[in-house]
Amino acid sequence: MSARELGGDLAAADEPVKEDVLVVVSLKDRVVTPHHALKFAELDGADSVILDSGCGHGPFRCEPQIINTSLKAFLADD
């Protein structure tokens, strides 16, 4: 169930999440605001990758090395 379906309650949306989470956001994203994802990460205790370049909604295309390195570290941490 999404936070939207729960009236925007991110804590309630986090309740069923049992696995480790990696949140990747772009601060310059003009399509999807990073605020809610970062708040969810905070509530969940999730790892976050915060990108602050001019890539906007395309950080996977613009910054693949940072994302790949972060993802490999996240997966190896188990």
mmCIF file of the N, C-alpha and C atoms, coordinates in Angstrom:
data_MODEL
# 
_entry.id   MODEL 
# 
loop_
_atom_site.group_PDB 
_atom_site.id 
_atom_site.type_symbol 
_atom_site.label_atom_id 
_atom_site.label_alt_id 
_atom_site.label_comp_id 
_atom_site.label_asym_id 
_atom_site.label_entity_id 
_atom_site.label_seq_id 
_atom_site.pdbx_PDB_ins_code 
_atom_site.Cartn_x 
_atom_site.Cartn_y 
_atom_site.Cartn_z 
_atom_site.occupancy 
_atom_site.B_iso_or_equiv 
_atom_site.pdbx_formal_charge 
_atom_site.auth_seq_id 
_atom_site.auth_comp_id 
_atom_site.auth_asym_id 
_atom_site.auth_atom_id 
_atom_site.pdbx_PDB_model_num 
ATOM 1   N N  . MET A 1 1  ? 0.852  -1.173 0.000   1.00 0.00 ? 1  MET A N  1 
ATOM 2   C CA . MET A 1 1  ? 0.000  0.000  0.000   1.00 0.00 ? 1  MET A CA 1 
ATOM 3   C C  . MET A 1 1  ? 0.899  1.239  0.000   1.00 0.00 ? 1  MET A C  1 
ATOM 4   N N  . SER A 1 2  ? 0.519  2.225  -0.752  1.00 0.00 ? 2  SER A N  1 
ATOM 5   C CA . SER A 1 2  ? 1.329  3.442  -0.867  1.00 0.00 ? 2  SER A CA 1 
ATOM 6   C C  . SER A 1 2  ? 0.934  4.461  0.196   1.00 0.00 ? 2  SER A C  1 
ATOM 7   N N  . ALA A 1 3  ? 1.833  5.410  0.432   1.00 0.00 ? 3  ALA A N  1 
ATOM 8   C CA . ALA A 1 3  ? 1.539  6.491  1.364   1.00 0.00 ? 3  ALA A CA 1 
ATOM 9   C C  . ALA A 1 3  ? 0.331  7.289  0.890   1.00 0.00 ? 3  ALA A C  1 
ATOM 10  N N  . ARG A 1 4  ? 0.181  7.427  -0.398  1.00 0.00 ? 4  ARG A N  1 
ATOM 11  C CA . ARG A 1 4  ? -0.969 8.160  -0.939  1.00 0.00 ? 4  ARG A CA 1 
ATOM 12  C C  . ARG A 1 4  ? -2.269 7.475  -0.532  1.00 0.00 ? 4  ARG A C  1 
ATOM 13  N N  . GLU A 1 5  ? -2.288 6.152  -0.608  1.00 0.00 ? 5  GLU A N  1 
ATOM 14  C CA . GLU A 1 5  ? -3.481 5.401  -0.217  1.00 0.00 ? 5  GLU A CA 1 
ATOM 15  C C  . GLU A 1 5  ? -3.725 5.458  1.294   1.00 0.00 ? 5  GLU A C  1 
ATOM 16  N N  . LEU A 1 6  ? -2.702 5.837  2.028   1.00 0.00 ? 6  LEU A N  1 
ATOM 17  C CA . LEU A 1 6  ? -2.796 5.946  3.486   1.00 0.00 ? 6  LEU A CA 1 
ATOM 18  C C  . LEU A 1 6  ? -2.889 7.397  3.935   1.00 0.00 ? 6  LEU A C  1 
ATOM 19  N N  . GLY A 1 7  ? -3.365 8.255  3.053   1.00 0.00 ? 7  GLY A N  1 
ATOM 20  C CA . GLY A 1 7  ? -3.535 9.659  3.391   1.00 0.00 ? 7  GLY A CA 1 
ATOM 21  C C  . GLY A 1 7  ? -2.225 10.405 3.570   1.00 0.00 ? 7  GLY A C  1 
ATOM 22  N N  . GLY A 1 8  ? -1.160 9.925  2.918   1.00 0.00 ? 8  GLY A N  1 
ATOM 23  C CA . GLY A 1 8  ? 0.135  10.586 3.000   1.00 0.00 ? 8  GLY A CA 1 
ATOM 24  C C  . GLY A 1 8  ? 0.964  10.176 4.207   1.00 0.00 ? 8  GLY A C  1 
ATOM 25  N N  . ASP A 1 9  ? 0.525  9.173  4.928   1.00 0.00 ? 9  ASP A N  1 
ATOM 26  C CA . ASP A 1 9  ? 1.224  8.721  6.142   1.00 0.00 ? 9  ASP A CA 1 
ATOM 27  C C  . ASP A 1 9  ? 2.417  7.834  5.775   1.00 0.00 ? 9  ASP A C  1 
ATOM 28  N N  . LEU A 1 10 ? 3.605  8.434  5.717   1.00 0.00 ? 10 LEU A N  1 
ATOM 29  C CA . LEU A 1 10 ? 4.804  7.689  5.342   1.00 0.00 ? 10 LEU A CA 1 
ATOM 30  C C  . LEU A 1 10 ? 5.175  6.634  6.379   1.00 0.00 ? 10 LEU A C  1 
ATOM 31  N N  . ALA A 1 11 ? 4.928  6.916  7.636   1.00 0.00 ? 11 ALA A N  1 
ATOM 32  C CA . ALA A 1 11 ? 5.232  5.935  8.688   1.00 0.00 ? 11 ALA A CA 1 
ATOM 33  C C  . ALA A 1 11 ? 4.375  4.679  8.504   1.00 0.00 ? 11 ALA A C  1 
ATOM 34  N N  . ALA A 1 12 ? 3.115  4.854  8.162   1.00 0.00 ? 12 ALA A N  1 
ATOM 35  C CA . ALA A 1 12 ? 2.243  3.706  7.922   1.00 0.00 ? 12 ALA A CA 1 
ATOM 36  C C  . ALA A 1 12 ? 2.665  2.956  6.661   1.00 0.00 ? 12 ALA A C  1 
ATOM 37  N N  . ALA A 1 13 ? 3.131  3.682  5.661   1.00 0.00 ? 13 ALA A N  1 
ATOM 38  C CA . ALA A 1 13 ? 3.600  3.044  4.431   1.00 0.00 ? 13 ALA A CA 1 
ATOM 39  C C  . ALA A 1 13 ? 4.876  2.262  4.681   1.00 0.00 ? 13 ALA A C  1 
ATOM 40  N N  . ASP A 1 14 ? 5.666  2.699  5.641   1.00 0.00 ? 14 ASP A N  1 
ATOM 41  C CA . ASP A 1 14 ? 6.916  2.014  5.964   1.00 0.00 ? 14 ASP A CA 1 
ATOM 42  C C  . ASP A 1 14 ? 6.681  0.737  6.773   1.00 0.00 ? 14 ASP A C  1 
ATOM 43  N N  . GLU A 1 15 ? 5.584  0.665  7.461   1.00 0.00 ? 15 GLU A N  1 
ATOM 44  C CA . GLU A 1 15 ? 5.291  -0.468 8.349   1.00 0.00 ? 15 GLU A CA 1 
ATOM 45  C C  . GLU A 1 15 ? 5.514  -1.841 7.714   1.00 0.00 ? 15 GLU A C  1 
ATOM 46  N N  . PRO A 1 16 ? 4.998  -2.103 6.516   1.00 0.00 ? 16 PRO A N  1 
ATOM 47  C CA . PRO A 1 16 ? 5.180  -3.446 5.954   1.00 0.00 ? 16 PRO A CA 1 
ATOM 48  C C  . PRO A 1 16 ? 6.557  -3.694 5.332   1.00 0.00 ? 16 PRO A C  1 
ATOM 49  N N  . VAL A 1 17 ? 7.399  -2.670 5.230   1.00 0.00 ? 17 VAL A N  1 
ATOM 50  C CA . VAL A 1 17 ? 8.711  -2.827 4.601   1.00 0.00 ? 17 VAL A CA 1 
ATOM 51  C C  . VAL A 1 17 ? 9.641  -3.541 5.584   1.00 0.00 ? 17 VAL A C  1 
ATOM 52  N N  . LYS A 1 18 ? 10.085 -4.728 5.200   1.00 0.00 ? 18 LYS A N  1 
ATOM 53  C CA . LYS A 1 18 ? 10.933 -5.526 6.083   1.00 0.00 ? 18 LYS A CA 1 
ATOM 54  C C  . LYS A 1 18 ? 12.367 -5.652 5.568   1.00 0.00 ? 18 LYS A C  1 
ATOM 55  N N  . GLU A 1 19 ? 12.607 -5.348 4.333   1.00 0.00 ? 19 GLU A N  1 
ATOM 56  C CA . GLU A 1 19 ? 13.932 -5.479 3.733   1.00 0.00 ? 19 GLU A CA 1 
ATOM 57  C C  . GLU A 1 19 ? 14.693 -4.165 3.822   1.00 0.00 ? 19 GLU A C  1 
ATOM 58  N N  . ASP A 1 20 ? 15.999 -4.253 3.656   1.00 0.00 ? 20 ASP A N  1 
ATOM 59  C CA . ASP A 1 20 ? 16.819 -3.046 3.591   1.00 0.00 ? 20 ASP A CA 1 
ATOM 60  C C  . ASP A 1 20 ? 16.462 -2.273 2.330   1.00 0.00 ? 20 ASP A C  1 
ATOM 61  N N  . VAL A 1 21 ? 16.559 -0.958 2.417   1.00 0.00 ? 21 VAL A N  1 
ATOM 62  C CA . VAL A 1 21 ? 16.152 -0.082 1.316   1.00 0.00 ? 21 VAL A CA 1 
ATOM 63  C C  . VAL A 1 21 ? 17.286 0.876  0.987   1.00 0.00 ? 21 VAL A C  1 
ATOM 64  N N  . LEU A 1 22 ? 17.494 1.100  -0.289  1.00 0.00 ? 22 LEU A N  1 
ATOM 65  C CA . LEU A 1 22 ? 18.413 2.129  -0.772  1.00 0.00 ? 22 LEU A CA 1 
ATOM 66  C C  . LEU A 1 22 ? 17.588 3.137  -1.556  1.00 0.00 ? 22 LEU A C  1 
ATOM 67  N N  . VAL A 1 23 ? 17.597 4.373  -1.105  1.00 0.00 ? 23 VAL A N  1 
ATOM 68  C CA . VAL A 1 23 ? 16.848 5.443  -1.764  1.00 0.00 ? 23 VAL A CA 1 
ATOM 69  C C  . VAL A 1 23 ? 17.833 6.301  -2.547  1.00 0.00 ? 23 VAL A C  1 
ATOM 70  N N  . VAL A 1 24 ? 17.572 6.482  -3.830  1.00 0.00 ? 24 VAL A N  1 
ATOM 71  C CA . VAL A 1 24 ? 18.404 7.316  -4.696  1.00 0.00 ? 24 VAL A CA 1 
ATOM 72  C C  . VAL A 1 24 ? 17.543 8.473  -5.176  1.00 0.00 ? 24 VAL A C  1 
ATOM 73  N N  . VAL A 1 25 ? 17.984 9.691  -4.885  1.00 0.00 ? 25 VAL A N  1 
ATOM 74  C CA . VAL A 1 25 ? 17.222 10.871 -5.309  1.00 0.00 ? 25 VAL A CA 1 
ATOM 75  C C  . VAL A 1 25 ? 18.152 11.880 -5.968  1.00 0.00 ? 25 VAL A C  1 
ATOM 76  N N  . SER A 1 26 ? 17.561 12.682 -6.818  1.00 0.00 ? 26 SER A N  1 
ATOM 77  C CA . SER A 1 26 ? 18.246 13.806 -7.439  1.00 0.00 ? 26 SER A CA 1 
ATOM 78  C C  . SER A 1 26 ? 17.602 15.077 -6.909  1.00 0.00 ? 26 SER A C  1 
ATOM 79  N N  . LEU A 1 27 ? 18.390 15.917 -6.257  1.00 0.00 ? 27 LEU A N  1 
ATOM 80  C CA . LEU A 1 27 ? 17.832 17.140 -5.675  1.00 0.00 ? 27 LEU A CA 1 
ATOM 81  C C  . LEU A 1 27 ? 17.285 18.097 -6.723  1.00 0.00 ? 27 LEU A C  1 
ATOM 82  N N  . LYS A 1 28 ? 17.769 17.988 -7.957  1.00 0.00 ? 28 LYS A N  1 
ATOM 83  C CA . LYS A 1 28 ? 17.319 18.886 -9.021  1.00 0.00 ? 28 LYS A CA 1 
ATOM 84  C C  . LYS A 1 28 ? 16.191 18.277 -9.870  1.00 0.00 ? 28 LYS A C  1 
ATOM 85  N N  . ASP A 1 29 ? 15.621 17.168 -9.417  1.00 0.00 ? 29 ASP A N  1 
ATOM 86  C CA . ASP A 1 29 ? 14.541 16.510 -10.154 1.00 0.00 ? 29 ASP A CA 1 
ATOM 87  C C  . ASP A 1 29 ? 13.309 17.408 -10.161 1.00 0.00 ? 29 ASP A C  1 
ATOM 88  N N  . ARG A 1 30 ? 12.821 17.734 -11.338 1.00 0.00 ? 30 ARG A N  1 
ATOM 89  C CA . ARG A 1 30 ? 11.626 18.578 -11.460 1.00 0.00 ? 30 ARG A CA 1 
ATOM 90  C C  . ARG A 1 30 ? 10.391 17.768 -11.821 1.00 0.00 ? 30 ARG A C  1 
ATOM 91  N N  . VAL A 1 31 ? 10.551 16.454 -11.912 1.00 0.00 ? 31 VAL A N  1 
ATOM 92  C CA . VAL A 1 31 ? 9.415  15.575 -12.198 1.00 0.00 ? 31 VAL A CA 1 
ATOM 93  C C  . VAL A 1 31 ? 8.902  14.971 -10.904 1.00 0.00 ? 31 VAL A C  1 
ATOM 94  N N  . VAL A 1 32 ? 9.826  14.489 -10.081 1.00 0.00 ? 32 VAL A N  1 
ATOM 95  C CA . VAL A 1 32 ? 9.484  13.863 -8.803  1.00 0.00 ? 32 VAL A CA 1 
ATOM 96  C C  . VAL A 1 32 ? 10.287 14.549 -7.710  1.00 0.00 ? 32 VAL A C  1 
ATOM 97  N N  . THR A 1 33 ? 9.614  15.164 -6.773  1.00 0.00 ? 33 THR A N  1 
ATOM 98  C CA . THR A 1 33 ? 10.321 15.831 -5.686  1.00 0.00 ? 33 THR A CA 1 
ATOM 99  C C  . THR A 1 33 ? 10.980 14.800 -4.770  1.00 0.00 ? 33 THR A C  1 
ATOM 100 N N  . PRO A 1 34 ? 12.208 15.035 -4.355  1.00 0.00 ? 34 PRO A N  1 
ATOM 101 C CA . PRO A 1 34 ? 12.897 14.065 -3.512  1.00 0.00 ? 34 PRO A CA 1 
ATOM 102 C C  . PRO A 1 34 ? 12.448 14.087 -2.050  1.00 0.00 ? 34 PRO A C  1 
ATOM 103 N N  . HIS A 1 35 ? 11.691 15.091 -1.652  1.00 0.00 ? 35 HIS A N  1 
ATOM 104 C CA . HIS A 1 35 ? 11.330 15.272 -0.249  1.00 0.00 ? 35 HIS A CA 1 
ATOM 105 C C  . HIS A 1 35 ? 10.698 14.024 0.372   1.00 0.00 ? 35 HIS A C  1 
ATOM 106 N N  . HIS A 1 36 ? 9.688  13.473 -0.265  1.00 0.00 ? 36 HIS A N  1 
ATOM 107 C CA . HIS A 1 36 ? 8.986  12.325 0.312   1.00 0.00 ? 36 HIS A CA 1 
ATOM 108 C C  . HIS A 1 36 ? 9.871  11.083 0.375   1.00 0.00 ? 36 HIS A C  1 
ATOM 109 N N  . ALA A 1 37 ? 10.681 10.878 -0.646  1.00 0.00 ? 37 ALA A N  1 
ATOM 110 C CA . ALA A 1 37 ? 11.587 9.726  -0.639  1.00 0.00 ? 37 ALA A CA 1 
ATOM 111 C C  . ALA A 1 37 ? 12.611 9.853  0.478   1.00 0.00 ? 37 ALA A C  1 
ATOM 112 N N  . LEU A 1 38 ? 13.122 11.060 0.690   1.00 0.00 ? 38 LEU A N  1 
ATOM 113 C CA . LEU A 1 38 ? 14.094 11.263 1.763   1.00 0.00 ? 38 LEU A CA 1 
ATOM 114 C C  . LEU A 1 38 ? 13.451 11.122 3.140   1.00 0.00 ? 38 LEU A C  1 
ATOM 115 N N  . LYS A 1 39 ? 12.221 11.577 3.276   1.00 0.00 ? 39 LYS A N  1 
ATOM 116 C CA . LYS A 1 39 ? 11.501 11.413 4.549   1.00 0.00 ? 39 LYS A CA 1 
ATOM 117 C C  . LYS A 1 39 ? 11.246 9.929  4.811   1.00 0.00 ? 39 LYS A C  1 
ATOM 118 N N  . PHE A 1 40 ? 10.852 9.194  3.768   1.00 0.00 ? 40 PHE A N  1 
ATOM 119 C CA . PHE A 1 40 ? 10.648 7.756  3.908   1.00 0.00 ? 40 PHE A CA 1 
ATOM 120 C C  . PHE A 1 40 ? 11.948 7.078  4.320   1.00 0.00 ? 40 PHE A C  1 
ATOM 121 N N  . ALA A 1 41 ? 13.054 7.453  3.695   1.00 0.00 ? 41 ALA A N  1 
ATOM 122 C CA . ALA A 1 41 ? 14.354 6.877  4.040   1.00 0.00 ? 41 ALA A CA 1 
ATOM 123 C C  . ALA A 1 41 ? 14.697 7.147  5.500   1.00 0.00 ? 41 ALA A C  1 
ATOM 124 N N  . GLU A 1 42 ? 14.406 8.343  5.952   1.00 0.00 ? 42 GLU A N  1 
ATOM 125 C CA . GLU A 1 42 ? 14.671 8.699  7.347   1.00 0.00 ? 42 GLU A CA 1 
ATOM 126 C C  . GLU A 1 42 ? 13.832 7.835  8.296   1.00 0.00 ? 42 GLU A C  1 
ATOM 127 N N  . LEU A 1 43 ? 12.552 7.702  8.010   1.00 0.00 ? 43 LEU A N  1 
ATOM 128 C CA . LEU A 1 43 ? 11.663 6.891  8.847   1.00 0.00 ? 43 LEU A CA 1 
ATOM 129 C C  . LEU A 1 43 ? 12.071 5.422  8.854   1.00 0.00 ? 43 LEU A C  1 
ATOM 130 N N  . ASP A 1 44 ? 12.529 4.947  7.706   1.00 0.00 ? 44 ASP A N  1 
ATOM 131 C CA . ASP A 1 44 ? 12.884 3.537  7.539   1.00 0.00 ? 44 ASP A CA 1 
ATOM 132 C C  . ASP A 1 44 ? 14.297 3.227  8.040   1.00 0.00 ? 44 ASP A C  1 
ATOM 133 N N  . GLY A 1 45 ? 15.109 4.267  8.188   1.00 0.00 ? 45 GLY A N  1 
ATOM 134 C CA . GLY A 1 45 ? 16.511 4.040  8.509   1.00 0.00 ? 45 GLY A CA 1 
ATOM 135 C C  . GLY A 1 45 ? 17.279 3.551  7.291   1.00 0.00 ? 45 GLY A C  1 
ATOM 136 N N  . ALA A 1 46 ? 16.755 3.880  6.116   1.00 0.00 ? 46 ALA A N  1 
ATOM 137 C CA . ALA A 1 46 ? 17.325 3.413  4.853   1.00 0.00 ? 46 ALA A CA 1 
ATOM 138 C C  . ALA A 1 46 ? 18.569 4.196  4.478   1.00 0.00 ? 46 ALA A C  1 
ATOM 139 N N  . ASP A 1 47 ? 19.424 3.549  3.708   1.00 0.00 ? 47 ASP A N  1 
ATOM 140 C CA . ASP A 1 47 ? 20.566 4.229  3.118   1.00 0.00 ? 47 ASP A CA 1 
ATOM 141 C C  . ASP A 1 47 ? 20.061 5.143  2.012   1.00 0.00 ? 47 ASP A C  1 
ATOM 142 N N  . SER A 1 48 ? 20.712 6.275  1.833   1.00 0.00 ? 48 SER A N  1 
ATOM 143 C CA . SER A 1 48 ? 20.311 7.223  0.793   1.00 0.00 ? 48 SER A CA 1 
ATOM 144 C C  . SER A 1 48 ? 21.505 7.649  -0.040  1.00 0.00 ? 48 SER A C  1 
ATOM 145 N N  . VAL A 1 49 ? 21.253 7.845  -1.311  1.00 0.00 ? 49 VAL A N  1 
ATOM 146 C CA . VAL A 1 49 ? 22.215 8.446  -2.222  1.00 0.00 ? 49 VAL A CA 1 
ATOM 147 C C  . VAL A 1 49 ? 21.553 9.727  -2.715  1.00 0.00 ? 49 VAL A C  1 
ATOM 148 N N  . ILE A 1 50 ? 22.157 10.859 -2.373  1.00 0.00 ? 50 ILE A N  1 
ATOM 149 C CA . ILE A 1 50 ? 21.585 12.146 -2.737  1.00 0.00 ? 50 ILE A CA 1 
ATOM 150 C C  . ILE A 1 50 ? 22.491 12.783 -3.780  1.00 0.00 ? 50 ILE A C  1 
ATOM 151 N N  . LEU A 1 51 ? 21.951 12.928 -4.979  1.00 0.00 ? 51 LEU A N  1 
ATOM 152 C CA . LEU A 1 51 ? 22.710 13.483 -6.098  1.00 0.00 ? 51 LEU A CA 1 
ATOM 153 C C  . LEU A 1 51 ? 22.316 14.952 -6.279  1.00 0.00 ? 51 LEU A C  1 
ATOM 154 N N  . ASP A 1 52 ? 23.300 15.805 -6.428  1.00 0.00 ? 52 ASP A N  1 
ATOM 155 C CA . ASP A 1 52 ? 23.032 17.239 -6.531  1.00 0.00 ? 52 ASP A CA 1 
ATOM 156 C C  . ASP A 1 52 ? 23.727 17.822 -7.762  1.00 0.00 ? 52 ASP A C  1 
ATOM 157 N N  . SER A 1 53 ? 23.419 17.232 -8.905  1.00 0.00 ? 53 SER A N  1 
ATOM 158 C CA . SER A 1 53 ? 23.992 17.737 -10.153 1.00 0.00 ? 53 SER A CA 1 
ATOM 159 C C  . SER A 1 53 ? 22.855 18.305 -11.003 1.00 0.00 ? 53 SER A C  1 
ATOM 160 N N  . GLY A 1 54 ? 23.158 18.696 -12.186 1.00 0.00 ? 54 GLY A N  1 
ATOM 161 C CA . GLY A 1 54 ? 22.154 19.242 -13.079 1.00 0.00 ? 54 GLY A CA 1 
ATOM 162 C C  . GLY A 1 54 ? 21.387 18.188 -13.860 1.00 0.00 ? 54 GLY A C  1 
ATOM 163 N N  . CYS A 1 55 ? 21.487 16.944 -13.461 1.00 0.00 ? 55 CYS A N  1 
ATOM 164 C CA . CYS A 1 55 ? 20.864 15.854 -14.222 1.00 0.00 ? 55 CYS A CA 1 
ATOM 165 C C  . CYS A 1 55 ? 19.347 15.809 -14.094 1.00 0.00 ? 55 CYS A C  1 
ATOM 166 N N  . GLY A 1 56 ? 18.801 16.442 -13.086 1.00 0.00 ? 56 GLY A N  1 
ATOM 167 C CA . GLY A 1 56 ? 17.356 16.436 -12.918 1.00 0.00 ? 56 GLY A CA 1 
ATOM 168 C C  . GLY A 1 56 ? 16.806 15.041 -12.743 1.00 0.00 ? 56 GLY A C  1 
ATOM 169 N N  . HIS A 1 57 ? 15.869 14.666 -13.597 1.00 0.00 ? 57 HIS A N  1 
ATOM 170 C CA . HIS A 1 57 ? 15.191 13.377 -13.497 1.00 0.00 ? 57 HIS A CA 1 
ATOM 171 C C  . HIS A 1 57 ? 15.995 12.240 -14.127 1.00 0.00 ? 57 HIS A C  1 
ATOM 172 N N  . GLY A 1 58 ? 17.187 12.544 -14.634 1.00 0.00 ? 58 GLY A N  1 
ATOM 173 C CA . GLY A 1 58 ? 17.982 11.523 -15.320 1.00 0.00 ? 58 GLY A CA 1 
ATOM 174 C C  . GLY A 1 58 ? 19.307 11.180 -14.678 1.00 0.00 ? 58 GLY A C  1 
ATOM 175 N N  . PRO A 1 59 ? 19.374 11.061 -13.353 1.00 0.00 ? 59 PRO A N  1 
ATOM 176 C CA . PRO A 1 59 ? 20.683 10.800 -12.749 1.00 0.00 ? 59 PRO A CA 1 
ATOM 177 C C  . PRO A 1 59 ? 21.266 9.435  -13.107 1.00 0.00 ? 59 PRO A C  1 
ATOM 178 N N  . PHE A 1 60 ? 20.416 8.473  -13.440 1.00 0.00 ? 60 PHE A N  1 
ATOM 179 C CA . PHE A 1 60 ? 20.926 7.151  -13.808 1.00 0.00 ? 60 PHE A CA 1 
ATOM 180 C C  . PHE A 1 60 ? 21.685 7.213  -15.129 1.00 0.00 ? 60 PHE A C  1 
ATOM 181 N N  . ARG A 1 61 ? 21.309 8.159  -15.955 1.00 0.00 ? 61 ARG A N  1 
ATOM 182 C CA . ARG A 1 61 ? 21.994 8.361  -17.228 1.00 0.00 ? 61 ARG A CA 1 
ATOM 183 C C  . ARG A 1 61 ? 23.234 9.236  -17.053 1.00 0.00 ? 61 ARG A C  1 
ATOM 184 N N  . CYS A 1 62 ? 23.153 10.235 -16.190 1.00 0.00 ? 62 CYS A N  1 
ATOM 185 C CA . CYS A 1 62 ? 24.234 11.210 -16.024 1.00 0.00 ? 62 CYS A CA 1 
ATOM 186 C C  . CYS A 1 62 ? 25.294 10.786 -15.013 1.00 0.00 ? 62 CYS A C  1 
ATOM 187 N N  . GLU A 1 63 ? 24.896 10.054 -13.992 1.00 0.00 ? 63 GLU A N  1 
ATOM 188 C CA . GLU A 1 63 ? 25.825 9.725  -12.916 1.00 0.00 ? 63 GLU A CA 1 
ATOM 189 C C  . GLU A 1 63 ? 25.841 8.227  -12.609 1.00 0.00 ? 63 GLU A C  1 
ATOM 190 N N  . PRO A 1 64 ? 25.996 7.397  -13.626 1.00 0.00 ? 64 PRO A N  1 
ATOM 191 C CA . PRO A 1 64 ? 25.924 5.956  -13.389 1.00 0.00 ? 64 PRO A CA 1 
ATOM 192 C C  . PRO A 1 64 ? 27.029 5.440  -12.473 1.00 0.00 ? 64 PRO A C  1 
ATOM 193 N N  . GLN A 1 65 ? 28.203 6.056  -12.500 1.00 0.00 ? 65 GLN A N  1 
ATOM 194 C CA . GLN A 1 65 ? 29.303 5.563  -11.668 1.00 0.00 ? 65 GLN A CA 1 
ATOM 195 C C  . GLN A 1 65 ? 28.982 5.709  -10.186 1.00 0.00 ? 65 GLN A C  1 
ATOM 196 N N  . ILE A 1 66 ? 28.467 6.865  -9.792  1.00 0.00 ? 66 ILE A N  1 
ATOM 197 C CA . ILE A 1 66 ? 28.107 7.087  -8.386  1.00 0.00 ? 66 ILE A CA 1 
ATOM 198 C C  . ILE A 1 66 ? 27.010 6.114  -7.972  1.00 0.00 ? 66 ILE A C  1 
ATOM 199 N N  . ILE A 1 67 ? 26.023 5.963  -8.819  1.00 0.00 ? 67 ILE A N  1 
ATOM 200 C CA . ILE A 1 67 ? 24.908 5.077  -8.501  1.00 0.00 ? 67 ILE A CA 1 
ATOM 201 C C  . ILE A 1 67 ? 25.372 3.625  -8.452  1.00 0.00 ? 67 ILE A C  1 
ATOM 202 N N  . ASN A 1 68 ? 26.160 3.199  -9.420  1.00 0.00 ? 68 ASN A N  1 
ATOM 203 C CA . ASN A 1 68 ? 26.649 1.815  -9.438  1.00 0.00 ? 68 ASN A CA 1 
ATOM 204 C C  . ASN A 1 68 ? 27.515 1.514  -8.220  1.00 0.00 ? 68 ASN A C  1 
ATOM 205 N N  . THR A 1 69 ? 28.396 2.431  -7.869  1.00 0.00 ? 69 THR A N  1 
ATOM 206 C CA . THR A 1 69 ? 29.253 2.244  -6.703  1.00 0.00 ? 69 THR A CA 1 
ATOM 207 C C  . THR A 1 69 ? 28.420 2.142  -5.429  1.00 0.00 ? 69 THR A C  1 
ATOM 208 N N  . SER A 1 70 ? 27.427 3.015  -5.299  1.00 0.00 ? 70 SER A N  1 
ATOM 209 C CA . SER A 1 70 ? 26.546 3.007  -4.121  1.00 0.00 ? 70 SER A CA 1 
ATOM 210 C C  . SER A 1 70 ? 25.728 1.716  -4.066  1.00 0.00 ? 70 SER A C  1 
ATOM 211 N N  . LEU A 1 71 ? 25.222 1.293  -5.190  1.00 0.00 ? 71 LEU A N  1 
ATOM 212 C CA . LEU A 1 71 ? 24.417 0.069  -5.241  1.00 0.00 ? 71 LEU A CA 1 
ATOM 213 C C  . LEU A 1 71 ? 25.254 -1.161 -4.907  1.00 0.00 ? 71 LEU A C  1 
ATOM 214 N N  . LYS A 1 72 ? 26.465 -1.244 -5.443  1.00 0.00 ? 72 LYS A N  1 
ATOM 215 C CA . LYS A 1 72 ? 27.345 -2.370 -5.135  1.00 0.00 ? 72 LYS A CA 1 
ATOM 216 C C  . LYS A 1 72 ? 27.680 -2.419 -3.642  1.00 0.00 ? 72 LYS A C  1 
ATOM 217 N N  . ALA A 1 73 ? 27.957 -1.248 -3.052  1.00 0.00 ? 73 ALA A N  1 
ATOM 218 C CA . ALA A 1 73 ? 28.252 -1.184 -1.620  1.00 0.00 ? 73 ALA A CA 1 
ATOM 219 C C  . ALA A 1 73 ? 27.046 -1.597 -0.801  1.00 0.00 ? 73 ALA A C  1 
ATOM 220 N N  . PHE A 1 74 ? 25.863 -1.152 -1.205  1.00 0.00 ? 74 PHE A N  1 
ATOM 221 C CA . PHE A 1 74 ? 24.627 -1.495 -0.502  1.00 0.00 ? 74 PHE A CA 1 
ATOM 222 C C  . PHE A 1 74 ? 24.392 -3.004 -0.552  1.00 0.00 ? 74 PHE A C  1 
ATOM 223 N N  . LEU A 1 75 ? 24.557 -3.603 -1.728  1.00 0.00 ? 75 LEU A N  1 
ATOM 224 C CA . LEU A 1 75 ? 24.318 -5.039 -1.866  1.00 0.00 ? 75 LEU A CA 1 
ATOM 225 C C  . LEU A 1 75 ? 25.390 -5.878 -1.166  1.00 0.00 ? 75 LEU A C  1 
ATOM 226 N N  . ALA A 1 76 ? 26.596 -5.355 -1.105  1.00 0.00 ? 76 ALA A N  1 
ATOM 227 C CA . ALA A 1 76 ? 27.689 -6.096 -0.452  1.00 0.00 ? 76 ALA A CA 1 
ATOM 228 C C  . ALA A 1 76 ? 27.613 -6.018 1.063   1.00 0.00 ? 76 ALA A C  1 
ATOM 229 N N  . ASP A 1 77 ? 26.841 -5.084 1.578   1.00 0.00 ? 77 ASP A N  1 
ATOM 230 C CA . ASP A 1 77 ? 26.754 -4.852 3.019   1.00 0.00 ? 77 ASP A CA 1 
ATOM 231 C C  . ASP A 1 77 ? 25.974 -5.935 3.750   1.00 0.00 ? 77 ASP A C  1 
ATOM 232 N N  . ASP A 1 78 ? 25.373 -6.844 3.040   1.00 0.00 ? 78 ASP A N  1 
ATOM 233 C CA . ASP A 1 78 ? 24.567 -7.890 3.674   1.00 0.00 ? 78 ASP A CA 1 
ATOM 234 C C  . ASP A 1 78 ? 25.382 -8.921 4.317   1.00 0.00 ? 78 ASP A C  1 
# 
